[in-house]
Amino acid sequence: MSKTSFISFCVEYYADHIGKTSDQVYELFKKEKLLDLLETDYEDLHGMGMEYLMQMFDEYLGGKKQ
């Protein structure tokens, strides 16, 4: 999976997880620098399960479901 596909997948999955649109989540990830983290840590993260990633995103965003 390419980095771009992985990031898109994470945005879409997290949007579903918190009940927001993918556009809203993309902007949130961008604002909170989570897009940068997904890009730089791609090698470590792309093999993780979605449950782990959703928990990581929740924790990274401080539990804020914006």
CHARMM internal coordinates of N, CA and C (Angstrom, degrees):
IC EDIT
DIST 1 N 1 CA 1.4470
DIST 1 CA 1 C 1.5327
ANGL 1 N 1 CA 1 C 108.16
DIST 1 C 2 N 1.3027
ANGL 1 CA 1 C 2 N 116.17
DIHE 1 N 1 CA 1 C 2 N 133.68
DIST 2 N 2 CA 1.4690
ANGL 1 C 2 N 2 CA 120.02
DIHE 1 CA 1 C 2 N 2 CA 178.92
DIST 2 CA 2 C 1.5320
ANGL 2 N 2 CA 2 C 109.93
DIHE 1 C 2 N 2 CA 2 C -74.83
DIST 2 C 3 N 1.3278
ANGL 2 CA 2 C 3 N 115.88
DIHE 2 N 2 CA 2 C 3 N 162.97
DIST 3 N 3 CA 1.4683
ANGL 2 C 3 N 3 CA 120.41
DIHE 2 CA 2 C 3 N 3 CA 177.60
DIST 3 CA 3 C 1.5213
ANGL 3 N 3 CA 3 C 110.84
DIHE 2 C 3 N 3 CA 3 C -58.64
DIST 3 C 4 N 1.3273
ANGL 3 CA 3 C 4 N 116.17
DIHE 3 N 3 CA 3 C 4 N -43.57
DIST 4 N 4 CA 1.4633
ANGL 3 C 4 N 4 CA 120.26
DIHE 3 CA 3 C 4 N 4 CA -178.81
DIST 4 CA 4 C 1.5208
ANGL 4 N 4 CA 4 C 111.23
DIHE 3 C 4 N 4 CA 4 C -62.25
DIST 4 C 5 N 1.3283
ANGL 4 CA 4 C 5 N 116.91
DIHE 4 N 4 CA 4 C 5 N -43.95
DIST 5 N 5 CA 1.4628
ANGL 4 C 5 N 5 CA 120.74
DIHE 4 CA 4 C 5 N 5 CA 178.07
DIST 5 CA 5 C 1.5200
ANGL 5 N 5 CA 5 C 111.12
DIHE 4 C 5 N 5 CA 5 C -63.99
DIST 5 C 6 N 1.3229
ANGL 5 CA 5 C 6 N 117.19
DIHE 5 N 5 CA 5 C 6 N -40.92
DIST 6 N 6 CA 1.4534
ANGL 5 C 6 N 6 CA 121.80
DIHE 5 CA 5 C 6 N 6 CA 179.24
DIST 6 CA 6 C 1.5263
ANGL 6 N 6 CA 6 C 111.01
DIHE 5 C 6 N 6 CA 6 C -62.36
DIST 6 C 7 N 1.3150
ANGL 6 CA 6 C 7 N 116.42
DIHE 6 N 6 CA 6 C 7 N -46.30
DIST 7 N 7 CA 1.4659
ANGL 6 C 7 N 7 CA 120.73
DIHE 6 CA 6 C 7 N 7 CA -179.71
DIST 7 CA 7 C 1.5248
ANGL 7 N 7 CA 7 C 110.16
DIHE 6 C 7 N 7 CA 7 C -63.50
DIST 7 C 8 N 1.3210
ANGL 7 CA 7 C 8 N 117.06
DIHE 7 N 7 CA 7 C 8 N -44.25
DIST 8 N 8 CA 1.4714
ANGL 7 C 8 N 8 CA 120.74
DIHE 7 CA 7 C 8 N 8 CA 178.21
DIST 8 CA 8 C 1.5272
ANGL 8 N 8 CA 8 C 110.76
DIHE 7 C 8 N 8 CA 8 C -60.28
DIST 8 C 9 N 1.3197
ANGL 8 CA 8 C 9 N 116.07
DIHE 8 N 8 CA 8 C 9 N -43.45
DIST 9 N 9 CA 1.4561
ANGL 8 C 9 N 9 CA 121.13
DIHE 8 CA 8 C 9 N 9 CA 178.88
DIST 9 CA 9 C 1.5253
ANGL 9 N 9 CA 9 C 110.86
DIHE 8 C 9 N 9 CA 9 C -61.32
DIST 9 C 10 N 1.3257
ANGL 9 CA 9 C 10 N 116.75
DIHE 9 N 9 CA 9 C 10 N -43.75
DIST 10 N 10 CA 1.4714
ANGL 9 C 10 N 10 CA 121.02
DIHE 9 CA 9 C 10 N 10 CA 179.32
DIST 10 CA 10 C 1.5230
ANGL 10 N 10 CA 10 C 111.15
DIHE 9 C 10 N 10 CA 10 C -62.98
DIST 10 C 11 N 1.3205
ANGL 10 CA 10 C 11 N 116.71
DIHE 10 N 10 CA 10 C 11 N -43.86
DIST 11 N 11 CA 1.4696
ANGL 10 C 11 N 11 CA 121.07
DIHE 10 CA 10 C 11 N 11 CA 179.58
DIST 11 CA 11 C 1.5292
ANGL 11 N 11 CA 11 C 109.73
DIHE 10 C 11 N 11 CA 11 C -61.58
DIST 11 C 12 N 1.3152
ANGL 11 CA 11 C 12 N 117.09
DIHE 11 N 11 CA 11 C 12 N -48.38
DIST 12 N 12 CA 1.4653
ANGL 11 C 12 N 12 CA 121.11
DIHE 11 CA 11 C 12 N 12 CA -178.74
DIST 12 CA 12 C 1.5365
ANGL 12 N 12 CA 12 C 111.20
DIHE 11 C 12 N 12 CA 12 C -62.78
DIST 12 C 13 N 1.3083
ANGL 12 CA 12 C 13 N 116.48
DIHE 12 N 12 CA 12 C 13 N -44.84
DIST 13 N 13 CA 1.4568
ANGL 12 C 13 N 13 CA 120.73
DIHE 12 CA 12 C 13 N 13 CA -177.43
DIST 13 CA 13 C 1.5290
ANGL 13 N 13 CA 13 C 110.62
DIHE 12 C 13 N 13 CA 13 C -66.90
DIST 13 C 14 N 1.3492
ANGL 13 CA 13 C 14 N 116.85
DIHE 13 N 13 CA 13 C 14 N -40.78
DIST 14 N 14 CA 1.4578
ANGL 13 C 14 N 14 CA 119.77
DIHE 13 CA 13 C 14 N 14 CA 179.67
DIST 14 CA 14 C 1.5248
ANGL 14 N 14 CA 14 C 110.85
DIHE 13 C 14 N 14 CA 14 C -69.18
DIST 14 C 15 N 1.3160
ANGL 14 CA 14 C 15 N 116.84
DIHE 14 N 14 CA 14 C 15 N -35.71
DIST 15 N 15 CA 1.4662
ANGL 14 C 15 N 15 CA 120.25
DIHE 14 CA 14 C 15 N 15 CA 176.69
DIST 15 CA 15 C 1.5268
ANGL 15 N 15 CA 15 C 109.96
DIHE 14 C 15 N 15 CA 15 C -58.63
DIST 15 C 16 N 1.3120
ANGL 15 CA 15 C 16 N 116.28
DIHE 15 N 15 CA 15 C 16 N -45.16
DIST 16 N 16 CA 1.4662
ANGL 15 C 16 N 16 CA 120.60
DIHE 15 CA 15 C 16 N 16 CA 177.01
DIST 16 CA 16 C 1.5259
ANGL 16 N 16 CA 16 C 110.87
DIHE 15 C 16 N 16 CA 16 C -64.21
DIST 16 C 17 N 1.3126
ANGL 16 CA 16 C 17 N 115.99
DIHE 16 N 16 CA 16 C 17 N -39.87
DIST 17 N 17 CA 1.4767
ANGL 16 C 17 N 17 CA 122.76
DIHE 16 CA 16 C 17 N 17 CA -178.80
DIST 17 CA 17 C 1.5256
ANGL 17 N 17 CA 17 C 111.75
DIHE 16 C 17 N 17 CA 17 C -60.04
DIST 17 C 18 N 1.3300
ANGL 17 CA 17 C 18 N 117.39
DIHE 17 N 17 CA 17 C 18 N -38.46
DIST 18 N 18 CA 1.4702
ANGL 17 C 18 N 18 CA 119.87
DIHE 17 CA 17 C 18 N 18 CA -176.43
DIST 18 CA 18 C 1.5301
ANGL 18 N 18 CA 18 C 113.34
DIHE 17 C 18 N 18 CA 18 C -107.40
DIST 18 C 19 N 1.3158
ANGL 18 CA 18 C 19 N 117.16
DIHE 18 N 18 CA 18 C 19 N 1.11
DIST 19 N 19 CA 1.4573
ANGL 18 C 19 N 19 CA 119.85
DIHE 18 CA 18 C 19 N 19 CA 176.60
DIST 19 CA 19 C 1.5152
ANGL 19 N 19 CA 19 C 114.53
DIHE 18 C 19 N 19 CA 19 C 73.77
DIST 19 C 20 N 1.3202
ANGL 19 CA 19 C 20 N 116.82
DIHE 19 N 19 CA 19 C 20 N 33.28
DIST 20 N 20 CA 1.4708
ANGL 19 C 20 N 20 CA 122.67
DIHE 19 CA 19 C 20 N 20 CA 177.66
DIST 20 CA 20 C 1.5164
ANGL 20 N 20 CA 20 C 108.99
DIHE 19 C 20 N 20 CA 20 C -118.04
DIST 20 C 21 N 1.3224
ANGL 20 CA 20 C 21 N 116.18
DIHE 20 N 20 CA 20 C 21 N 170.47
DIST 21 N 21 CA 1.4609
ANGL 20 C 21 N 21 CA 119.59
DIHE 20 CA 20 C 21 N 21 CA 175.87
DIST 21 CA 21 C 1.5261
ANGL 21 N 21 CA 21 C 109.57
DIHE 20 C 21 N 21 CA 21 C -79.49
DIST 21 C 22 N 1.3082
ANGL 21 CA 21 C 22 N 115.28
DIHE 21 N 21 CA 21 C 22 N 158.93
DIST 22 N 22 CA 1.4657
ANGL 21 C 22 N 22 CA 119.01
DIHE 21 CA 21 C 22 N 22 CA 178.53
DIST 22 CA 22 C 1.5270
ANGL 22 N 22 CA 22 C 110.64
DIHE 21 C 22 N 22 CA 22 C -65.12
DIST 22 C 23 N 1.3279
ANGL 22 CA 22 C 23 N 118.41
DIHE 22 N 22 CA 22 C 23 N -32.07
DIST 23 N 23 CA 1.4668
ANGL 22 C 23 N 23 CA 121.06
DIHE 22 CA 22 C 23 N 23 CA 176.40
DIST 23 CA 23 C 1.5271
ANGL 23 N 23 CA 23 C 111.00
DIHE 22 C 23 N 23 CA 23 C -62.97
DIST 23 C 24 N 1.3333
ANGL 23 CA 23 C 24 N 116.58
DIHE 23 N 23 CA 23 C 24 N -42.90
DIST 24 N 24 CA 1.4615
ANGL 23 C 24 N 24 CA 120.81
DIHE 23 CA 23 C 24 N 24 CA 178.64
DIST 24 CA 24 C 1.5252
ANGL 24 N 24 CA 24 C 111.08
DIHE 23 C 24 N 24 CA 24 C -63.61
DIST 24 C 25 N 1.3195
ANGL 24 CA 24 C 25 N 116.30
DIHE 24 N 24 CA 24 C 25 N -43.16
DIST 25 N 25 CA 1.4620
ANGL 24 C 25 N 25 CA 120.37
DIHE 24 CA 24 C 25 N 25 CA -179.29
DIST 25 CA 25 C 1.5219
ANGL 25 N 25 CA 25 C 110.91
DIHE 24 C 25 N 25 CA 25 C -68.72
DIST 25 C 26 N 1.3162
ANGL 25 CA 25 C 26 N 117.23
DIHE 25 N 25 CA 25 C 26 N -39.88
DIST 26 N 26 CA 1.4677
ANGL 25 C 26 N 26 CA 119.83
DIHE 25 CA 25 C 26 N 26 CA 177.51
DIST 26 CA 26 C 1.5319
ANGL 26 N 26 CA 26 C 109.86
DIHE 25 C 26 N 26 CA 26 C -58.37
DIST 26 C 27 N 1.3162
ANGL 26 CA 26 C 27 N 116.98
DIHE 26 N 26 CA 26 C 27 N -46.37
DIST 27 N 27 CA 1.4671
ANGL 26 C 27 N 27 CA 120.56
DIHE 26 CA 26 C 27 N 27 CA 179.52
DIST 27 CA 27 C 1.5291
ANGL 27 N 27 CA 27 C 111.36
DIHE 26 C 27 N 27 CA 27 C -64.08
DIST 27 C 28 N 1.3303
ANGL 27 CA 27 C 28 N 117.29
DIHE 27 N 27 CA 27 C 28 N -38.73
DIST 28 N 28 CA 1.4597
ANGL 27 C 28 N 28 CA 121.71
DIHE 27 CA 27 C 28 N 28 CA 176.57
DIST 28 CA 28 C 1.5198
ANGL 28 N 28 CA 28 C 110.60
DIHE 27 C 28 N 28 CA 28 C -62.74
DIST 28 C 29 N 1.3290
ANGL 28 CA 28 C 29 N 116.86
DIHE 28 N 28 CA 28 C 29 N -48.56
DIST 29 N 29 CA 1.4597
ANGL 28 C 29 N 29 CA 121.29
DIHE 28 CA 28 C 29 N 29 CA 179.02
DIST 29 CA 29 C 1.5338
ANGL 29 N 29 CA 29 C 110.59
DIHE 28 C 29 N 29 CA 29 C -60.32
DIST 29 C 30 N 1.3054
ANGL 29 CA 29 C 30 N 116.00
DIHE 29 N 29 CA 29 C 30 N -40.12
DIST 30 N 30 CA 1.4711
ANGL 29 C 30 N 30 CA 120.73
DIHE 29 CA 29 C 30 N 30 CA 179.50
DIST 30 CA 30 C 1.5319
ANGL 30 N 30 CA 30 C 110.24
DIHE 29 C 30 N 30 CA 30 C -65.57
DIST 30 C 31 N 1.3266
ANGL 30 CA 30 C 31 N 116.49
DIHE 30 N 30 CA 30 C 31 N -48.41
DIST 31 N 31 CA 1.4710
ANGL 30 C 31 N 31 CA 122.12
DIHE 30 CA 30 C 31 N 31 CA -179.70
DIST 31 CA 31 C 1.5233
ANGL 31 N 31 CA 31 C 111.85
DIHE 30 C 31 N 31 CA 31 C -59.94
DIST 31 C 32 N 1.3122
ANGL 31 CA 31 C 32 N 116.52
DIHE 31 N 31 CA 31 C 32 N -41.44
DIST 32 N 32 CA 1.4655
ANGL 31 C 32 N 32 CA 121.90
DIHE 31 CA 31 C 32 N 32 CA -175.80
DIST 32 CA 32 C 1.5332
ANGL 32 N 32 CA 32 C 113.07
DIHE 31 C 32 N 32 CA 32 C -90.55
DIST 32 C 33 N 1.3304
ANGL 32 CA 32 C 33 N 116.74
DIHE 32 N 32 CA 32 C 33 N 6.85
DIST 33 N 33 CA 1.4751
ANGL 32 C 33 N 33 CA 123.18
DIHE 32 CA 32 C 33 N 33 CA 177.70
DIST 33 CA 33 C 1.5232
ANGL 33 N 33 CA 33 C 113.61
DIHE 32 C 33 N 33 CA 33 C 66.26
DIST 33 C 34 N 1.3191
ANGL 33 CA 33 C 34 N 116.40
DIHE 33 N 33 CA 33 C 34 N 19.49
DIST 34 N 34 CA 1.4562
ANGL 33 C 34 N 34 CA 120.33
DIHE 33 CA 33 C 34 N 34 CA 178.60
DIST 34 CA 34 C 1.5277
ANGL 34 N 34 CA 34 C 110.92
DIHE 33 C 34 N 34 CA 34 C -73.42
DIST 34 C 35 N 1.3247
ANGL 34 CA 34 C 35 N 117.52
DIHE 34 N 34 CA 34 C 35 N -29.61
DIST 35 N 35 CA 1.4639
ANGL 34 C 35 N 35 CA 120.09
DIHE 34 CA 34 C 35 N 35 CA 174.95
DIST 35 CA 35 C 1.5251
ANGL 35 N 35 CA 35 C 110.46
DIHE 34 C 35 N 35 CA 35 C -60.88
DIST 35 C 36 N 1.3369
ANGL 35 CA 35 C 36 N 116.19
DIHE 35 N 35 CA 35 C 36 N -41.96
DIST 36 N 36 CA 1.4692
ANGL 35 C 36 N 36 CA 120.42
DIHE 35 CA 35 C 36 N 36 CA 178.47
DIST 36 CA 36 C 1.5286
ANGL 36 N 36 CA 36 C 110.86
DIHE 35 C 36 N 36 CA 36 C -62.42
DIST 36 C 37 N 1.3271
ANGL 36 CA 36 C 37 N 116.37
DIHE 36 N 36 CA 36 C 37 N -42.13
DIST 37 N 37 CA 1.4633
ANGL 36 C 37 N 37 CA 121.01
DIHE 36 CA 36 C 37 N 37 CA 179.36
DIST 37 CA 37 C 1.5288
ANGL 37 N 37 CA 37 C 110.92
DIHE 36 C 37 N 37 CA 37 C -63.03
DIST 37 C 38 N 1.3228
ANGL 37 CA 37 C 38 N 116.74
DIHE 37 N 37 CA 37 C 38 N -43.00
DIST 38 N 38 CA 1.4617
ANGL 37 C 38 N 38 CA 119.95
DIHE 37 CA 37 C 38 N 38 CA 179.26
DIST 38 CA 38 C 1.5210
ANGL 38 N 38 CA 38 C 111.10
DIHE 37 C 38 N 38 CA 38 C -63.51
DIST 38 C 39 N 1.3101
ANGL 38 CA 38 C 39 N 116.15
DIHE 38 N 38 CA 38 C 39 N -35.43
DIST 39 N 39 CA 1.4678
ANGL 38 C 39 N 39 CA 120.79
DIHE 38 CA 38 C 39 N 39 CA 178.84
DIST 39 CA 39 C 1.5320
ANGL 39 N 39 CA 39 C 111.12
DIHE 38 C 39 N 39 CA 39 C -70.30
DIST 39 C 40 N 1.3240
ANGL 39 CA 39 C 40 N 116.65
DIHE 39 N 39 CA 39 C 40 N -49.46
DIST 40 N 40 CA 1.4679
ANGL 39 C 40 N 40 CA 119.76
DIHE 39 CA 39 C 40 N 40 CA -175.19
DIST 40 CA 40 C 1.5289
ANGL 40 N 40 CA 40 C 113.04
DIHE 39 C 40 N 40 CA 40 C -73.29
DIST 40 C 41 N 1.3250
ANGL 40 CA 40 C 41 N 117.04
DIHE 40 N 40 CA 40 C 41 N -32.43
DIST 41 N 41 CA 1.4679
ANGL 40 C 41 N 41 CA 120.95
DIHE 40 CA 40 C 41 N 41 CA -178.08
DIST 41 CA 41 C 1.5251
ANGL 41 N 41 CA 41 C 112.77
DIHE 40 C 41 N 41 CA 41 C -102.48
DIST 41 C 42 N 1.3127
ANGL 41 CA 41 C 42 N 116.57
DIHE 41 N 41 CA 41 C 42 N 19.52
DIST 42 N 42 CA 1.4594
ANGL 41 C 42 N 42 CA 122.22
DIHE 41 CA 41 C 42 N 42 CA -177.40
DIST 42 CA 42 C 1.5291
ANGL 42 N 42 CA 42 C 112.16
DIHE 41 C 42 N 42 CA 42 C -51.26
DIST 42 C 43 N 1.3100
ANGL 42 CA 42 C 43 N 116.93
DIHE 42 N 42 CA 42 C 43 N -46.85
DIST 43 N 43 CA 1.4761
ANGL 42 C 43 N 43 CA 120.53
DIHE 42 CA 42 C 43 N 43 CA -176.74
DIST 43 CA 43 C 1.5246
ANGL 43 N 43 CA 43 C 111.78
DIHE 42 C 43 N 43 CA 43 C -57.90
DIST 43 C 44 N 1.3317
ANGL 43 CA 43 C 44 N 117.05
DIHE 43 N 43 CA 43 C 44 N -38.30
DIST 44 N 44 CA 1.4614
ANGL 43 C 44 N 44 CA 120.90
DIHE 43 CA 43 C 44 N 44 CA -179.75
DIST 44 CA 44 C 1.5316
ANGL 44 N 44 CA 44 C 112.75
DIHE 43 C 44 N 44 CA 44 C -80.08
DIST 44 C 45 N 1.3268
ANGL 44 CA 44 C 45 N 116.70
DIHE 44 N 44 CA 44 C 45 N -34.50
DIST 45 N 45 CA 1.4564
ANGL 44 C 45 N 45 CA 120.70
DIHE 44 CA 44 C 45 N 45 CA -171.33
DIST 45 CA 45 C 1.5210
ANGL 45 N 45 CA 45 C 115.64
DIHE 44 C 45 N 45 CA 45 C -88.54
DIST 45 C 46 N 1.3247
ANGL 45 CA 45 C 46 N 117.89
DIHE 45 N 45 CA 45 C 46 N -30.14
DIST 46 N 46 CA 1.4586
ANGL 45 C 46 N 46 CA 118.24
DIHE 45 CA 45 C 46 N 46 CA -170.99
DIST 46 CA 46 C 1.5343
ANGL 46 N 46 CA 46 C 113.86
DIHE 45 C 46 N 46 CA 46 C -66.91
DIST 46 C 47 N 1.3104
ANGL 46 CA 46 C 47 N 117.39
DIHE 46 N 46 CA 46 C 47 N -15.36
DIST 47 N 47 CA 1.4612
ANGL 46 C 47 N 47 CA 120.28
DIHE 46 CA 46 C 47 N 47 CA 177.04
DIST 47 CA 47 C 1.5148
ANGL 47 N 47 CA 47 C 113.86
DIHE 46 C 47 N 47 CA 47 C -93.41
DIST 47 C 48 N 1.3237
ANGL 47 CA 47 C 48 N 116.52
DIHE 47 N 47 CA 47 C 48 N -3.40
DIST 48 N 48 CA 1.4624
ANGL 47 C 48 N 48 CA 121.22
DIHE 47 CA 47 C 48 N 48 CA -178.83
DIST 48 CA 48 C 1.5220
ANGL 48 N 48 CA 48 C 110.21
DIHE 47 C 48 N 48 CA 48 C -78.63
DIST 48 C 49 N 1.3006
ANGL 48 CA 48 C 49 N 116.20
DIHE 48 N 48 CA 48 C 49 N 153.62
DIST 49 N 49 CA 1.4639
ANGL 48 C 49 N 49 CA 121.09
DIHE 48 CA 48 C 49 N 49 CA 176.97
DIST 49 CA 49 C 1.5190
ANGL 49 N 49 CA 49 C 111.30
DIHE 48 C 49 N 49 CA 49 C -74.60
DIST 49 C 50 N 1.3122
ANGL 49 CA 49 C 50 N 115.55
DIHE 49 N 49 CA 49 C 50 N 157.28
DIST 50 N 50 CA 1.4691
ANGL 49 C 50 N 50 CA 120.45
DIHE 49 CA 49 C 50 N 50 CA -178.27
DIST 50 CA 50 C 1.5240
ANGL 50 N 50 CA 50 C 111.91
DIHE 49 C 50 N 50 CA 50 C -64.42
DIST 50 C 51 N 1.3323
ANGL 50 CA 50 C 51 N 118.12
DIHE 50 N 50 CA 50 C 51 N -34.80
DIST 51 N 51 CA 1.4649
ANGL 50 C 51 N 51 CA 119.88
DIHE 50 CA 50 C 51 N 51 CA 178.05
DIST 51 CA 51 C 1.5258
ANGL 51 N 51 CA 51 C 110.40
DIHE 50 C 51 N 51 CA 51 C -60.86
DIST 51 C 52 N 1.3297
ANGL 51 CA 51 C 52 N 116.36
DIHE 51 N 51 CA 51 C 52 N -44.46
DIST 52 N 52 CA 1.4625
ANGL 51 C 52 N 52 CA 121.12
DIHE 51 CA 51 C 52 N 52 CA 177.33
DIST 52 CA 52 C 1.5270
ANGL 52 N 52 CA 52 C 110.30
DIHE 51 C 52 N 52 CA 52 C -61.43
DIST 52 C 53 N 1.3328
ANGL 52 CA 52 C 53 N 117.04
DIHE 52 N 52 CA 52 C 53 N -45.83
DIST 53 N 53 CA 1.4666
ANGL 52 C 53 N 53 CA 120.59
DIHE 52 CA 52 C 53 N 53 CA -178.05
DIST 53 CA 53 C 1.5313
ANGL 53 N 53 CA 53 C 111.51
DIHE 52 C 53 N 53 CA 53 C -64.09
DIST 53 C 54 N 1.3161
ANGL 53 CA 53 C 54 N 117.88
DIHE 53 N 53 CA 53 C 54 N -40.68
DIST 54 N 54 CA 1.4752
ANGL 53 C 54 N 54 CA 120.25
DIHE 53 CA 53 C 54 N 54 CA 179.09
DIST 54 CA 54 C 1.5266
ANGL 54 N 54 CA 54 C 110.15
DIHE 53 C 54 N 54 CA 54 C -62.73
DIST 54 C 55 N 1.3298
ANGL 54 CA 54 C 55 N 116.56
DIHE 54 N 54 CA 54 C 55 N -41.43
DIST 55 N 55 CA 1.4619
ANGL 54 C 55 N 55 CA 120.41
DIHE 54 CA 54 C 55 N 55 CA 177.48
DIST 55 CA 55 C 1.5259
ANGL 55 N 55 CA 55 C 110.16
DIHE 54 C 55 N 55 CA 55 C -64.62
DIST 55 C 56 N 1.3272
ANGL 55 CA 55 C 56 N 116.91
DIHE 55 N 55 CA 55 C 56 N -42.57
DIST 56 N 56 CA 1.4609
ANGL 55 C 56 N 56 CA 120.74
DIHE 55 CA 55 C 56 N 56 CA 179.09
DIST 56 CA 56 C 1.5259
ANGL 56 N 56 CA 56 C 110.74
DIHE 55 C 56 N 56 CA 56 C -61.90
DIST 56 C 57 N 1.3445
ANGL 56 CA 56 C 57 N 116.77
DIHE 56 N 56 CA 56 C 57 N -43.79
DIST 57 N 57 CA 1.4682
ANGL 56 C 57 N 57 CA 119.74
DIHE 56 CA 56 C 57 N 57 CA 179.48
DIST 57 CA 57 C 1.5242
ANGL 57 N 57 CA 57 C 110.70
DIHE 56 C 57 N 57 CA 57 C -63.47
DIST 57 C 58 N 1.3378
ANGL 57 CA 57 C 58 N 116.61
DIHE 57 N 57 CA 57 C 58 N -43.49
DIST 58 N 58 CA 1.4675
ANGL 57 C 58 N 58 CA 120.15
DIHE 57 CA 57 C 58 N 58 CA 177.58
DIST 58 CA 58 C 1.5294
ANGL 58 N 58 CA 58 C 110.73
DIHE 57 C 58 N 58 CA 58 C -57.73
DIST 58 C 59 N 1.3210
ANGL 58 CA 58 C 59 N 116.53
DIHE 58 N 58 CA 58 C 59 N -46.29
DIST 59 N 59 CA 1.4582
ANGL 58 C 59 N 59 CA 120.77
DIHE 58 CA 58 C 59 N 59 CA -179.04
DIST 59 CA 59 C 1.5249
ANGL 59 N 59 CA 59 C 110.83
DIHE 58 C 59 N 59 CA 59 C -67.94
DIST 59 C 60 N 1.3243
ANGL 59 CA 59 C 60 N 116.93
DIHE 59 N 59 CA 59 C 60 N -43.29
DIST 60 N 60 CA 1.4673
ANGL 59 C 60 N 60 CA 120.89
DIHE 59 CA 59 C 60 N 60 CA -179.93
DIST 60 CA 60 C 1.5218
ANGL 60 N 60 CA 60 C 110.65
DIHE 59 C 60 N 60 CA 60 C -60.18
DIST 60 C 61 N 1.3063
ANGL 60 CA 60 C 61 N 116.11
DIHE 60 N 60 CA 60 C 61 N -39.87
DIST 61 N 61 CA 1.4667
ANGL 60 C 61 N 61 CA 120.69
DIHE 60 CA 60 C 61 N 61 CA -178.26
DIST 61 CA 61 C 1.5380
ANGL 61 N 61 CA 61 C 111.38
DIHE 60 C 61 N 61 CA 61 C -84.75
DIST 61 C 62 N 1.2960
ANGL 61 CA 61 C 62 N 116.64
DIHE 61 N 61 CA 61 C 62 N 8.50
DIST 62 N 62 CA 1.4530
ANGL 61 C 62 N 62 CA 121.28
DIHE 61 CA 61 C 62 N 62 CA 176.17
DIST 62 CA 62 C 1.5122
ANGL 62 N 62 CA 62 C 114.02
DIHE 61 C 62 N 62 CA 62 C 70.05
DIST 62 C 63 N 1.3327
ANGL 62 CA 62 C 63 N 115.82
DIHE 62 N 62 CA 62 C 63 N 26.22
DIST 63 N 63 CA 1.4413
ANGL 62 C 63 N 63 CA 119.41
DIHE 62 CA 62 C 63 N 63 CA 179.91
DIST 63 CA 63 C 1.5209
ANGL 63 N 63 CA 63 C 113.47
DIHE 62 C 63 N 63 CA 63 C 75.45
DIST 63 C 64 N 1.3412
ANGL 63 CA 63 C 64 N 116.66
DIHE 63 N 63 CA 63 C 64 N 2.60
DIST 64 N 64 CA 1.4697
ANGL 63 C 64 N 64 CA 120.47
DIHE 63 CA 63 C 64 N 64 CA 179.40
DIST 64 CA 64 C 1.5001
ANGL 64 N 64 CA 64 C 109.69
DIHE 63 C 64 N 64 CA 64 C -77.58
DIST 64 C 65 N 1.2789
ANGL 64 CA 64 C 65 N 118.25
DIHE 64 N 64 CA 64 C 65 N 118.47
DIST 65 N 65 CA 1.4629
ANGL 64 C 65 N 65 CA 122.03
DIHE 64 CA 64 C 65 N 65 CA 175.49
DIST 65 CA 65 C 1.5150
ANGL 65 N 65 CA 65 C 106.84
DIHE 64 C 65 N 65 CA 65 C -103.64
DIST 65 C 66 N 1.3141
ANGL 65 CA 65 C 66 N 114.20
DIHE 65 N 65 CA 65 C 66 N 82.32
DIST 66 N 66 CA 1.4624
ANGL 65 C 66 N 66 CA 121.47
DIHE 65 CA 65 C 66 N 66 CA -172.00
DIST 66 CA 66 C 1.4877
ANGL 66 N 66 CA 66 C 113.20
DIHE 65 C 66 N 66 CA 66 C -82.01
END
COOR INIT
IC SEED 1 N 1 CA 1 C
IC BUILD
